[in-house]
Amino acid sequence: MRKNYFAKLLNYTKNVFKIEKSLSKLKDGRKNPTYKTAHVVLPVLIGFVIRIRSFNTLNNMMRENEFVNLLPRGMKLPKIDAIRDALKVVEIEGLRGMLTYQIRKARSNKVFENGTIDGYTVAAIDGTQTFNSDKKSCEKCLKALKKGKEAQRNFHNSVVISTIGNGAKVVLDFEPYRAGEDEAKKDEGELTAAKRLIQRFSSNNERLIDVVVYDAIACNSEWINTCNEASLETVVRVKNNNVDSIREIKKQVNKSTETAIWTDVGGYENIKVFEGTFKMNNVAKPLRFIKFLMKKPNGKRSQIMIITTCFEMDIRTLFKIIRARQDIENSIFHNLKTECGLEHCFVHGGNAIEAVLCLMFIASNYMQLFYHRRIKKSVKTQVELIRQFVKGLYLLKRTPELIFNTG
């Protein structure tokens, strides 16, 4: 094999992101453990890099000694039950520290230097379900009744922030919904978790992103004020809305003449733009309302409406941003759900769900950054790259530079 892409990835994570040092700092709540936390996390992280879909697959790989050339001689990996037990009590702060270091290192290596859309570094926020069961439950489960049934549904949801547009689609941070966190001791919703996420992310990564884009659930003063406090520009989709100021500006814009017209852009025959400025209740600064009316070559029409704090940004850039919002769904959630079992319950209870999510996003970022920064011209698709990773693992030869020293 002329090129072992898996070996190249290991060298990349070791030399650039110092993965061995990060793993050695991890801790968990076990007393007198046989295996260090790093020895527990390492096979899970490698498994997510090559897109395992269950711990049964990981267990079979360890039984067949498929990771033996990555380990020092004489070192044994824990059994899958020990891995499950350790993930329930692993310190989440350590795993989040790995994710934060990964983002900061990517930033220092100028991954985001040229922005992702027209020179701006743009991120999208969206929620996703990570576990759903009628039978299994834990103290951190959200609970809801099924439609038309008395059976209770137990689930875990998280809000994720990821870069969108050109280049690597990097998961910057995530925040799980918390059970019984609001004033009425009810399970919180997506917007509450998103506000907490953006507050923590902006404090840990000042000026990393320029614009954050969100769906219509955030079309309110709470989200706008949260972004203003974090010194972030925001773009928010507008759909059916009961905010009086938005209904009023809609009427005004519908009666106005278009401010711009484009032809033959992004598969559309033409795009008409209508815009206005308005003041939302409980928001100190004015906002910009824009409607894009689009016509396809087959005659079908559609529209996108947004509100934004970006007054200096070009209208075409805003159009690219709102259309690129789906990148987080297509490039992150879809890929991880279909290829890596994002909605599969690998292990449940304690810190397990959050730990698995953190490792899955770290592994996804390694793959995305490696693909876009090192070998994009050599391998055409990410699906093919994963196939090459699996092939490379089986053809790997024991060499000192590839052995993981997590002591």
N, C-alpha and C positions, 0 to 999 in steps of 0.2 A: 504494500500500500504506500503510495508516494506521499500522501498527506494524511496524517492522523489528526483530524480536527478536534477530537476529544483531548488529545495530548496538548494541542495548541491552546485549547480553552483552559486546561488546568494550569498551564504556564501563565496564561493571561490573568487568571484569578489570583494566583500566588504572587506574581511580580507586581501587578498593578494594585490589587485590592487587599493584599496581605491577608488572605483568607485564613491561613494557619494561625496567625496572631489573634484574629477576631474570634475564631473558634475556641482557642485556649482560654479566653476570658469568660466564656459562658459558665453559668452556674445553675444549679437546681436545688430543690428542697429535699432530696433524698439523704438519708443518714447512712454513713459508711457504705457508699456505693461501690460496686465491683468495677464499674466502668465510669470513666470520666464523662462529663456532659458533652465534651467535644466528640467523643467516640460514639455517643448516641446520636448526635445531630448530623455528623458527617455523612453516613449512608442515606439519611433522609434527604439531605440537601443534594447529593449527587443523584439520587433517584428522581427528584423533581427536575433536575437539569435535563435528564434524558426522558422525562415525561412518563414516569410510572403513574398508573391510575388507581392503585390500591396498595396497601401494605402487604397483602398476600404476594403480589409480584415482587416487592422488595425482599420479603422473607425468602422466596425461592432463589433470588439472585444471591443473597448472602449464604444460603445453604450450598450453593454451587461454587462458592468462593470467587465470584465474578469481580469482587473488589480487591482481591488479594494483592495485585500488583501496585495498589495505591497505599498499602500499609507497610509499616516496618516489619521485619521478619519476627515471627512469634506473637505478633499482636492479633487478637481475636476481636471480632465485632460482637456486640450484645445480641441476644435473641430478640425477636420482634416484640414479645411481651414486655421485656425490659425497656425497649424503646417507647412503647405506648405509655408505660408507667412514668417514665422520665419526662415525657412531653407534657404530662398533666401538671407537673410541678416545676417545670423549667421557668427561670426568671425571664419574663417577657421583655424587661428593660434591656437585657443583654442582646436579645434577638433584634429588638428595635434599634439598638446601637449599631448592629451590623448593617441594617438597612440605611440608617442615617449616614454612616461612614461611606457606604457605597455611593450614595448620592453626592456627598461632599467631594469624594475623590473624582467622580465623573465631572463635577463642576470644575475642580482644579485642573483637570485634564482638558478643559475647554470643550466638553461635549455640547454644552448649551451656548457656546460663544456666539454663534451666528443665528440663534433663535430657531424656532420651529416653523413659524409662519411669518413671512415677510419681515424677518429680523426680530420679531417678538418671540419670547419664550412663552408658550401658551400651554396651560394645563386644563384638563377637564375633571369634573367631579361627578361621580355616579354611584348609585347603590347597587348591591348585588346580594343574592341569597347564597349562603355558603353551606347550609345544612338544613334538612327538612325531614321530620319523622313523626309518625303517629305514636311510636312506642318509646324510643329512647328520649331521655331528657336529663338536664342537669340544672344546677342553680342559676346558671347564666343564660338559659334558654328563654327566648321570647315565646309567648304563648298566644294562640288565637283559635277561635272556633272555626271549623270548616263551614263553608256555605251550605245551609240547609241540613247540617248534621250536628249532632251533639258532641261528636268526637273532638278532642282538643288536638291542635297541631303544634308541635314544638319545632322551633327553627332558630337559626342564627343568621343575621344579616350584617353586612359591613358597608361602609362608604369608603371609596377609593379615589385618590387623586393621582392622575397620570399625565405625562406629557402627551400632546397630540400634534399632528402635522407631520413635518418632514423629520427624518432621522429615527433614532431608537425611541420606541414607546416605553418609557421608563416609569414604573410605579414609584411615586415619590413618597407616599405614606398611605396609611389606611386607619380606619377607626371603626370598631364594632359597635353595633347598637347595644345599649346597656339595659338590662331588665330592671324595672322598678326604679328609674333614676329621676323621673320628673316629680313635680310637687305633689301630684296625686298618687305617687307610687305606682304609676303605670309604665308599661314598656315604652321607651322613647321611640320616636320616628326618625326618618332619614335626615330631615333638616337639622334636628338637634345634634345628631352625630356629626353632620357636615360642618356645623359651626364650630364644634369642638375640634374637629380635624384641622380646619383652616387656621384656627388660633394657634394650635401647637405647631403646625407646619411653618407658618410665617415667622414664628419666634425662633425656630431651629434653623431655618433656611432663609434668612433675610435677603430679599431682592433676587432670589433665584428665578422666580417666574415673574412675568410682566402682567399677564392676564389670566383669570380663571373663568371658565365657562361652565354654566350649569343649566339644567333643564327647568321646565316651568314651575316645578315644585318650589323653587327659590325665588319666584317672582313676587317678592314682598320686601318690606322695609327691614325686617330682621336680617336677611341675608345681605342686603346692600350695606347696612350699617356695619355688619361684621367684616365685610371686605374693606370698607373705608377705614375701619380701625386698624386693620392689618396692612394698610397702605397698598392694597391690591386693586387693580382695575378689574371689573367684572363684566361679563356678557351673559345675559339670561334670556332664555327662550320664553316667549309669551304665547299662551294658548287661551282657553277660557279662564277669565279672571274676574273676581268680584271686587277688586280694588277700584274705587270710584275714579281716582285720578287716571288710571290706565284706561278705563272705559271711555273717559272723556277725551284723552289724547287719541284713542282709536278713531273716534268720530271725527275729530279735527283732521287727522291725517287722511282718512277716507275721502274727505271733501277737497283735499288739496291736490295740486298737480305734482307730477313726478319730478324729483330732483336730479335723477340720472337714469339713463337707459343704456344697457349693454346689449350686444348681439354676439351670438356664437360663443358663449362662455360655459365651460364645464358641462357640455351636453345639452344646454338649453338654447332655444332659438333666440329668445331675448329675455332680459330681466329689467323690470322697472322698479325704481326705488322711490319710496315715499318716507319722509322723516319729519320729526318735530321735536320740540323740547318741552318738558313738563316738570312739575314739582310733585313728588310723592309725599304723602303724609308721613311724618316722623323721620324724614330723611332731610338732612341739612342742605345738601347740594342738589342742584337740578340734574335731571337724567335725560338721556337721548333715546327717543323711540324711533325705530326704523322698521319699515315693512318692505320685504322683497317679494315682488309679484313675478312669478316665473312661468314661462310658456315653453313646452317641449316641442320638438319638431313634429310630433304626432298630434299636436293640438291640445294636449292635456295641460291644465294649469294647476299650479300650487302656489302656496305662499308661506313665508317664514317671517315671523315678527319677533323682534328682540327689544329689550331695554338694556342700556349700557351706561357706564360711567366714562367711557372712552370718547371724549369730545374731539381729540386731536387726531384720532386714527382714521385712515382712509376707509371709505365705504366698501371698497373691494376687499380690503383686508378683513373687515368685520364679516363680510359674506363668507370668506374662506374659513374664518374661525368657527362660525356657527355650523357650517357644513362639516367641519372636521371633528365636531363634538362626538360623532359616532365612532371615532377611532378607539375610544376607551372601551366601547362595547364590542367592536369588531376585532381589534388587535389584542386586547387584554382578556376580557371576560370570555369571549367566544373561544379563543384559542385555549385558555386554561380549562374551560368547562369541557370542551370536546377532547382535548389531548392530555390533560393532566388531572382530571377529576376534581375540579374546583368545588363542585357541589357534593362530592362524595365525602362521607363521614369516615375519614382515616382513623380518627380516635376522638372520643368524646369525654368531656368532664374536665374540671379544673381549668388550666391554661391551654389545654390541648388544641382547641379550635383556633385560637389566636396564634399559637406557636406554629401550627401547620401553615396558616395563611402567610405568616411572616417569611417562613422558609420558602414557600412557593413563589412569593413575589421576589425574594432575593435571587432565587434560581432563574426566574423569568428575566430579571434585569441583567444578570450575567450573560444570558444567551443573547438578549437584544443588543447589549453594548458590544459584545464580541462580534456579532454578525455585522453590525453597522460600522464598527470602527476598524475591524481587522480583515474580514474575508467576504464582504458583500459581493465583490466582483467575481469571486471564485465559485460561490454557491448561490444559485438564483433565488431559492425560496427557503424560508425558515423550516418548513416541513422537511425538506431535503437535508438541511443542516442537522436536525434532530436525528434523522436516519444515519447520518454520518457519525454523530456522537455515539450512538449505540454500536455501530460497526467498529468505531475506534476503541471503545471500551473493551471489546472482545479481542482486538488485535494488539492491545497495549502490552508493552514489554516493561519489565521492572527496571527503572532507572532512578538514580538518587534524586534527580530534580522533580520527579513526579510523585514521590512518596510523601504522604502527609505526615508531618511531624507536629502533633498537637499536644506534646508534653508540656 
